Amino acid sequence: ATIAKHLYPEAQIYNQGFEKVSFPEGYFDLVCGNFPFGDYGVNDSKYNFLGVSIHNYFLAKSADLVREGGLIAVITSTYTLDAPSSQKFRAWLGQKLELVTAVRLPSGVFNTIARTQVSPILLIFQRVKNPRYSNTSKWINTQEVQIVPQDWGNEGEKTKAHLNEYFLSEFQGRSFDKYYQNQLQKSPQYTHLQ
């Protein structure tokens, strides 16, 4: 907060927890940031009923603070979309927001700068009055998938994990993608479209 005050002296800077900052609903056109990750909650009487971790708390409060038509662009934990235990939370979000896009960032992307091993994701949502079911149905649910490390260029045992349905077609296409990459390595003349 002290650095921000020096960089932006005309801005109103709040040096306190997000749960203590009060703005009217729909106050912002855009909420963007790198939410804190963690498996602990935040005590905020308005959102305690959700029973969510800190990264999902930040998203819940942001969903109320952004105006209709406004955007939320955040880096958060992959568990926001992938954890089966977050399904009720995603359903709650789906009453307010539509998912514009989601991009998984490389695992370990924050190792050097933050010395933390996390699996981050970039989520962009838009606040809408009546979210379309065709949008929310694509990111509310998860499915259990089997991970074959060799399909991803790794060694190890097969494991199971939960994956948000938004990413399911990408995941299922991975084995074809690996096959296609091998074919390109064998026949580089096919790397250009004709």
N, C-alpha and C positions, 0 to 999 in steps of 0.2 A: 504494500500500500504506500509506503514511504517513497519508493522509487517511482511508482505511478504518479504520485502527487507532483514530483519534480518534472517528470516527462510531460504531464498533462495538467498544468496548474489550473486551467479553466474547468476541468472536469470535477464532478462530485465523486469522491473516492470513499468507499466504505471499508473500514478496517475492522471487520467483524464477521462472524459466521453467516453463511447464506440464510440459515434458518432465522436469523435476527433481523435481516434486511426486509423492509416492507415496501412494496410497490403495489399499485392497483392492478387488478387483473387486466390483461391486454395492454399493458403499458409500453412494451417494446415491439419494434418491427423485426428485430433480429436478436437472437440469443446465440452466441458462439463461444466455444471454449474447450478446454481439455478438463473434463470433470475428474475429480479425485476418484480413484478406484479403491474398493475395499469391501469386506464382508461384514461391516458393522453399519448400524443405522444412525440416523440423525433424529433427535427429539424435536419434532415440530408438530404441535397439536393438530394442525390442518392436514397433515399427511401421515400421521402415525398409523391410521387405519390401513394403509397400504402395506406396512411391515416390510419395507424394502431396504436394500443396502444403500450406501451413500451415493454411489453413481446413479442409481435409479431415483433416489430422492431428488438429486439435482435436475434430472430430466423431468420428473413430475412437477416440480415447482416451475421450471422453465416453460412447461406446457401451459401453465396458467398465466404466466407473465407475458407471453408473446400474443400479439393481437391476431384476430382472424385474418388469414392471408399471409401472416408473418412466418418467418423461417427459424428453425433451430438447427444449427450445424455444430455438432460436438464430436469430440473423441471420447469414447467411453470404453467400458469393458465389453468383450464379446458376450459375456454372460447376460447382458441386457436383452439380447435377442436369442441366445442359445439355451439359457437355463430353463428347464421345465418348471422350476419353482417360481419363475418370473412370468408365467403365462397369464395369471390374473392381472398382474401389473400391465402387461402389454395390452390386454383387453381394455383396461381402464384408459390407457393412452390412446387406443384405437377409437375411443369415443370423442377424441379431441383432435387427433393428428392423423395425417396421411404420411406414409414413408415415401420420400422422394427418391432416395437412394441409400445404399449401405455399401461400404467398401471396407473389406478386411485389410488392416495394415500388417506388414510383416511381423511375425513373432520376434520379439527381441529388439524392436525398433527403438525402444527407450533404454536399452542396456547402457549405452555409453553416456547419454546426457543425464539420465535419472537413476542409473544403477538399479533398475528394477526389471524384473522379468514378467511382463504382462502380455496379454493377447488383446491389443486394442482394435477398435472398429470406428470408422467415421460414419456417423448417422446424420442424415439431413431429413428433417420433418417439416411439414407445413401445417399450420393450424387452420382447420376448416370448420365450418358450422356443422355440416353433416358429412362425416367421412364416408366414402364409398366402401361398401362391403368388399367389392372386388379388389380394393387396395389393402384393407386391413386383414382380409383372409390370407394374404400372402406372407404376413410377418408375425402373426399372433402365435401360431403353433410351431412346435418342434417335432422332429422325428429322430428316432434312434438310428444311427448309421454305423456300419462297420468300417473301421479305418484299416486299410492294408498299407503299412508303411512303405512297401516297395513301390506302390503306385505313385508315391510322392517323392521318390528318390531317396528314401531313408531305409534304415535297417530296423528290425525289431519285430515284436509280436503283434498280431492283429488285436485291435481294441475296439470298444464301442464307445460312442459319444453321442450327445444330443446336438442336433444341428437345426437351426431355424429353417423353415420351409422356403424362405426367401433365397437361401443359398443352396437348396437341395439340387436343383438342376445343374448348377455349377459343379457341385461335388460329384454328381453322377456322371457328368461329362468328363471328369478328370481322367478316367482310365482311357477314354477315347483320345483325350488331349495328349496323354503320355504316348499312346500308340502313334499319333500324328507326328509328334516331335521326333520319335525314333525314325519314322519314315522320312522326314525331312533331312535328318542327319545322314541317312543312307543315300538319298537322292536329292541333293541340294538344288537341282535344276527345277524342282517343283515349288520352290519358295516364292515364286512370283506368279501373280494371277495373270491370266492371258485374256 
